[in-house]
Amino acid sequence: MGSSSSCCGSEKVDERKSSVYRMTIGAVGNSSSTWRIFTYKELQVATDGFSEDNKLGEGGFGSVYWGRTADGLQIAVKKLKSMNSKAEMEFAVEVEVLGRVRHKNLLGLRGYCAGGAEQRLIVYDYMPNLSLLSHLHGQFAGQVHLDWKRRMNIVIGSAQGLLYLHHKVTPHIIHRDIKASNVLLDSNFEPLVADFGFAKLIPEGVSHMTTRVKGTLGYLAPEYAMWGKVSESCDVYSFGILLLEILTGRKPIEKLPGGVKRTITEWAEPLILKGRFKELVDPKLRGNFDENQLKQGIHVAALCMQSEAEKRPTMKEVVGLLKGYDPKSEEKQLRIESIRYEEGLMAKDQDSDDENGGGSPYDESSAAYGVFGAMDVQKMQDPYKQYGDRRTAKHG
């Protein structure tokens, strides 16, 4: 169990923290997870003063550094860039969620530091094989460490982690940012779903929430992007995109010659319709894959990416399908519904030549029609109108 003492030694923790933050620390303190509070000095020493040589990655939130504690433990330290109310909330949410979860396919909390006005750091176990993104599109892509067997193991392990979040913990947890860079790989290439800064805890009896849109372009479910309706089904949609990405080695959004951008579903849809499944497989595998598993994977991805949220399977059903259990249908769904992003928003997407892989983080204020174009909005019905306000919670 973690200690309740200050994370920064003798320094007094800022009493002006929000009530949400104080509640969060209490929740973590009551968790059965093994974690501890670090002093800022400890983490500074462990990372060689947050040296550039130790930097593992950088994002809008700040930077992640490799470090080694005094007792020899290798750690990854997320250091938040700047503290405002938004960053404080995301820090609090991630610490709370990490403190609640214990599953072999979820990256748990090793510790944190929250002293002083600008000192917000989260400590995890270091994952020596970094992220799935680095192997699909980044620095390790050319080395082909991910053969077919490992890819299938990553798919099933990631699905099992989401199943735990959606069905095994109370309250249930929606991740909201499932993507390749948030699946980390340990020394045996076992997957661990990470980064819970956008996570939502769903109270018992609530089917979905209305909230500000957060996430990453290329992975967002249409009902979430357009109406801010978030539910477990949004994670299911994102997982479908991730599954297709793992099978094909393609980015969720890729840049074509001339600057045109195309989503992975736009690329895959015609090949699937023509039954040219082998052409979908990542060419780096050089034809070494299981065709039955490929078809089953496409089937599962197609089910997950259905535009109507209520038609998508639960993560329990997804795990069963991936393991070969399909009680509902003898005929596989081998048609993917391709939904095109609104052109203005695609233009704002980061250059897909970098390691982002999934595009830039999305904020709902950047597009009049949400992520999708006006025609798509007009054609689609709000899938939750039938429920009225009975099972809806509003959150910022």
N, C-alpha and C positions, 0 to 999 in steps of 0.2 A: 504493500500500500504506500501511497505517496505521503510525504510529510506535509503538515499544514503550515510550516514555517515559511518565512519570506524567501522568494526565489533569488533575491540579491543580497543574501547575508544579512548584515546589520541595517541595510537600507530599508526604510519603511515603505511598504507598498502604497501606492497612491490611493488615498481614500476617496478620491473623486471618481473612481471607476463607476461605470454604469451598473445599475442593479442587475442587468442581464449578465454582466461579467461576473459579479459576485455570486449569482446563482449558479453560473457555469462551474466556477471553481468548487462550489459545494457539491455539485453533481459529480465532478471528477473525483473529489475526495471520498465520495461514497461508492465509487466504482471498485470492482474487484480486479481491475487491470493493474499490472506491475508498472509503476512509473515513479519518477521522483522530480523534485524541483531543483533546477540548476541555478547557480549564480551566474550573472553576466560574465564575471571574470573567468569562471570555469570554462564557459563556452568560447570566450575570447582566446584563452590558452589552447583549448582543444583544436581550434581552427587556425592556429598561427596568426591570430589577430584578424580573422576573417580575410585571409590572404586571397588574392586573385588566383594564385596557384591552386587553392583549395576549392574554388568555386565550381560547383557541379552544374548550375543552371541559373537562369534569371528570368523573371516574368514581371507582370504588372504589379504583383504583390510584393516583390523584393527579390532576394537571392537565396539560393540553397548552397551550403558549404559542407564539404567533407571534414570530419574531425575525428580525433582519437582522445578519449577521456584518460584521466590519470591511471585508471585501472586497465587500460588497453582496449576498451570497447570502441569499435568503429561506429560513428554516428553521422547522421545527416541533420544539419541545422538550418531550418527555414528562418531567415531574418527578415521581418517585415520592413518595407522601405520607409514608410511614413505612417504616423498614427493619426487618423481622424475617426469620426464616429463609425463610418463604414468599415474601415480596416479593423477597428476595435471589435465590431460585431462579428466580422468574419473570423478573427482570431478566437473570440469566445466560442463561436459555434464549432470551429474545428477542434478546439481543445475538449469541448463537451462531448462531441461525437466520438473522437478518438478515445476518450476516457471510458465510453460506454461499450465499445465493440471489442470482442475477442473472437477472432476467426482466422484460420490459417491463410485465407486469401484476402485479408484486409490488413493494411499497414497500421499497426497500433501505435499508441503513444509511449514514447520512452521518457519524455519529460517536457518541461517548458520553463520559460523565464518571463516574468511579467512585472518587472520593477522599473520605476522611473517613467517619465513621460513618453519616452521613445523606445523603450526596451521591451519588445514583444517577439519572443523566439519560441519555436516549437522544435522539439528534438525527436527524431525517429531513429530506428535502426537503419544503418547504411545498407543499401542494396547494390552489391558489386556489379550486377549486370544492368544497372541503371533502368531506363524505361523501355517499354515496348516500342515507343516511337523511335528511340535511338537505333533499334534493330531493323525496323521496317523502312525508315526514311532518313536516318541520321548517320552518325559516325561509324556504326557497325553494320550498316545495310549491305555493304559489299562483301562482308565476311561470311554471310549466310549462316549465322549461328542457329537460326530458327528453321529447323527442318519441319516436315509436315507433322510428325508426332509431337514435337514441342508446341507447334502452333495450336493443335487440337487440345493439348493439355492447358495452354493459356486460355483458350476459349472457355473450356469447361470450368477451370478454376475461377476465372473472372465472373462467370455466371453464378457460381456457388457463393461467391462473396456478396453479390447483389441479392441473391435469394435470402441470405442471412439478414441483410439490411431491411429488406421488404417484409419478411415474414417471421423472423426469429427474435428480434429485439422489440421492446416496448418502451416508448412509442416507436412505430416504424420510422425508418429513415429513407428519405429520397436523396440520392447523391447529387443530381442536377448537373454534373460535369463529367460524365463518362466519356473518355477519349484515350487514345494511345499513350499520351504523355502521362496520364494518371494511372496507368497500370505499370507497376514496378516489378522487376525480376530479381529474385535472389540468386545465390550462387549455383543453384540447381535449375534455374530458369522457371521456378514456380512463381506464378503471378500473385501480386498483392495490389488490390485496388487502393488508391491513395487520394489525398487532397480533398478534404471534406469542408473546405471553406464556404462552399455554396450550399451545403446540405440543409435539408429541411426535416424537422421532426414532425411526424403526422400524428395528431391526437387520435385516440380510439374513436371509431365511429365516423371519422371524417374521410370522405372518399378522395377529395382533392382540395387544393388551396388556390386562391388567386393571389399572385405575387409578381413582383418586378422580375422581368426576364433576365436571367443570368445564364451563362454557358458559353459554348464555343460553336461558331459557325460550322456547318457541315454535320453536326450531331443533334441539333435541336429538333424536337418533335413539333409538328405544325400547330397543334392546339396550344402548346406552351408558348411558342414564338409569337403567335397571333393574338392570343387572349390572356396569356399569363397563367393559364390553368395548368398547375403542376400536380402530378400524381405519380405513383409508381410506374405507370405506363410510359411516362416520359423517359425514364431510365431504360425501359425495355426498348423503346425506339432507338435511343443512343447506342444501346448494346448491339442492335441489328446493324447499324452503320459500322461499329467497331468490328463485328464479326466479318462483314464483307471486306473491310480493310485488311484484316488478318489473312483471309483467303486469297485476296488478289494482290496484296502489296501496293495497292493504290491509295492515294491520299483522299480524304473525304471531299476536298476541293482541290482541283489541280489546274495549273495554268497552262493553256495551250498556246501554240505559236500565234502571234498577233495580239497577245494579252487577254484573249477570251478565257473565261474561267468556267469549268464544268464540274458538276458534282459527281460523286462516285456512282450514284444511282442512274444518272443520265448516261454514263458510260456503260454500265452493266446491263441496263434494261434490254437493249436490242440484242445483245449476245445471248441473254437468257431466253428471250422470246424465240430465237432461232435454234435453241438447243445446243449452242456452241460453248458448252460448259468448260471444256479444257482450256479454252482461250481466256477464261476468267482467272485461272490460277497464276499466282506470282511466278513470272518466268525465271526468277532466281532459283526456284526449286528444280529446274531442269526436268520437269515431268515426273518427279518423284512425289506422288501423292496418291491417296486412296479415292477413287472416283465415287464410291458410294458415300463416303464421308463428305466429299465435296457437295454432292447433290443434297444430302441431308443439311449441310451447312447453309446452302442457298435457300432451302426450304424454310429453315428457322429464321434466317435473316429476312426473308420475304414476309413471314408472319409478324415479326417484330416491327417492321417498317410500314405496316398498314396505316393509311392516313387517318382512319377512324380509331380512336384510342380504345374504345370498348371491344374492338375486334382483336386486339393484340393479346398474345398469351401472357400469363403471369411468369415471373422468373422461376417459379416451381415447375411450370409446364415447360419452359425453355430448357431447364436442366434435364428434365426427363426426355425431351426430344433429342437433345445433344447426345444423350447416353443411349439413344436408340429406341426409347419407349414412346409410341405414338398411338394412343387409344382412340383418337378422334377421326383420323383420316388415313385411308389407304393410299389415296392419291396426293402426292406432294404438291404444295403450292410453289410453282417455279416461275412466278411472275412478280417482279418488283415494281411497286408504285413509285415512279420518279416524280419528285416535286422540285421545281426549279426555284432557285433563290431570286429575289427581286434584284434587278440589275444594279441599281444604285448601291445596294448593300454589298453585292459581290465586288464592286469597284473599291469599296473600303477595306475589303479583306486583305490581310497581310500577304506579301509575296510568298507564294507556295514553294519557292525554291529554298526557303529556310527550313528549320527543323520543326516548325509549328505543326505541320501535318494536318491539322484540323481547322486552320484559319484562326482569325482573331477572336478574342472574347467579345460577346455581343451584349449591347445595352439597348433596351427597347426604345429609347428615345431617339435612336439614330435612323429610324425608318417609319414612314407614315403608316404603312401597312404591316408592320412587324417584319419578319424575315422574308415572307413570301410576297409575290407580286399581287397587284390589285385583282387580277382575274382569279387567282387561286383563292383569295379571301372571299370573293363573291360566290364562288362555287361551293365552298365548304361551310357546313353548319357547325355552330358551337356544340360540341359533343356533350356538354354538361347542362344545357338549357333544360333538358327533360327533368333534371333533379331539382330545379329551382334553387333555393338557398338552403335547403335542408341539411345537406352534408358538405357545405362549402365553408372554408375558413379563409378570411382575408388577411394577408400578411404583406409587409413591405419588402 
